[in-house]
Amino acid sequence: MRRAGRHFLQIPGPSPVPDRILRAIDMPVIDHRGPGFADLGNRVLEGIQGVFKTRQPVIIYPSSGTGAWEAALVNTLNEGDKVLMVETGHFASLWQKLALKLGLQPEVIETDWRRGADPQSIEDALRADTGHQVKALCVVHNETSTGCTSRIADVRRAMDAAGHPALLLVDTISGLASADFRFDDWGVDVAISGSQKGLMLPPGLSFNAVSEKALQANAQSALPKSYWQWSEMIEANQRGYFPYTPSTNLLFGLAEAIDMLNEEGLENVFTRHKRHAAATREAVRAWGLQVQCVIDSEHSPVLTAVRVPEGSDADKLRSVILDECDMSLGNGLSKVQGKVFRIGHLGDINDVTLLGTLSGIEVGLHLAGVPHQTGGVQAALDFLKSNR
Ligand SMILES: *Cc1c(COP(=O)(O)O)cnc(C)c1O
């Protein structure tokens, strides 16, 4: 049956693709080895550096974010290397499993999935590694399963305070272009991202930004790699080309996305996300529900994970909201399945989109019989009115 109006895709990635980007992608495929391609190649390769805030090379793969996770590890490490990983949530734990499969030895700092990575625990773990066996520290910038961000600048300071030479690998798949991220300033060695979250593109592109130190590690790294090999990419990229067929039409979209981010201004994009996240928390508080993230300075600007009361099922709530309001919300992953639902407020959204989203949730809470107070939408509206 036809459903009138637009489907609300309020999961924390893929995020809704704006019309401008859809139109940019809707083009005939061009010859990726032809003379005209380099203009597009150079444009996106240079433009994406601005988004990462780096002058270092950024590699663009035709893959999901998971591919770029693998690329970051196989390009810098060797079999049996120890890697320190902070398990801030489901995505951090998936990255850890990937590292295990590659023959690395993850040493894990666990958390309760309600906060970001703790710089002090990292400093302590690195200080204890007097022989410098740990070759890389892996941290997720915006943990999409919990709605907690990690303070990457403080993580870098902790590494420096410990005087430890490990590489800093950061997953900013859902952070980039929604939450402030500064590759060069923060001394990140490899940043991993994807197209389908803050960049507002369909799934299918992923990224590795690579520091000078990461390039040196690449020259020493013997883990098997071919498709993911940075050096071949970087060489072809210097002329605006790719060693194998890139996702040509997604690159048209990427060029448009970068223009849109620059037109709005990255800092304004970050402020908009923070404001929408704060308004969402106002709604949650008024409903009498709990936000999964418990640290004030670590609330994600990208999404809010909300805990349902004991005895309620977050998945049932989501399915009622999908049926009744034609809106998709994110599910609780692994440990928090059924206990939380996730509201995506990233990418191409404005006050009215957010209020529509919160309205759908308030309707759903009522219809699904989840104990709550009304007035969440009003609280968010009041916040938005007085914080312009
Ligand atoms: C979405 C996401 C991933 C996985 O990306 P895929 O494109 O699904 O492979 C990894 N880490 C984080 C933090 C994410 O948000």
The ligand as an SDF file (V2000), in Angstrom:
LIG
                    3D

 15 15  0  0  0  0  0  0  0  0999 V2000
   28.5980    2.5910   10.6680 C   0  0  0  0  0  0  0  0  0  0  0  0
   29.8080    2.3540   11.5030 C   0  0  0  0  0  0  0  0  0  0  0  0
   30.7320    1.3340   11.2050 C   0  0  0  0  0  0  0  0  0  0  0  0
   30.5240    0.3360   10.1180 C   0  0  0  0  0  0  0  0  0  0  0  0
   30.5080    0.8740    8.8660 O   0  0  0  0  0  0  0  0  0  0  0  0
   29.9690   -0.0140    7.6510 P   0  0  0  0  0  0  0  0  0  0  0  0
   29.9120    0.9690    6.5320 O   0  0  0  0  0  0  0  0  0  0  0  0
   28.6480   -0.5640    8.0580 O   0  0  0  0  0  0  0  0  0  0  0  0
   30.9590   -1.0880    7.4010 O   0  0  0  0  0  0  0  0  0  0  0  0
   31.8650    1.2460   12.0050 C   0  0  0  0  0  0  0  0  0  0  0  0
   32.0750    2.0710   13.0370 N   0  0  0  0  0  0  0  0  0  0  0  0
   31.2020    3.0380   13.3560 C   0  0  0  0  0  0  0  0  0  0  0  0
   31.4890    3.9230   14.5280 C   0  0  0  0  0  0  0  0  0  0  0  0
   30.0320    3.1950   12.6070 C   0  0  0  0  0  0  0  0  0  0  0  0
   29.1550    4.1580   12.9370 O   0  0  0  0  0  0  0  0  0  0  0  0
  1  2  1  0
  2  3  1  0
  2 14  2  0
  3  4  1  0
  3 10  2  0
  4  5  1  0
  5  6  1  0
  6  7  2  0
  6  8  1  0
  6  9  1  0
 10 11  1  0
 11 12  2  0
 12 13  1  0
 12 14  1  0
 14 15  1  0
M  END
$$$$
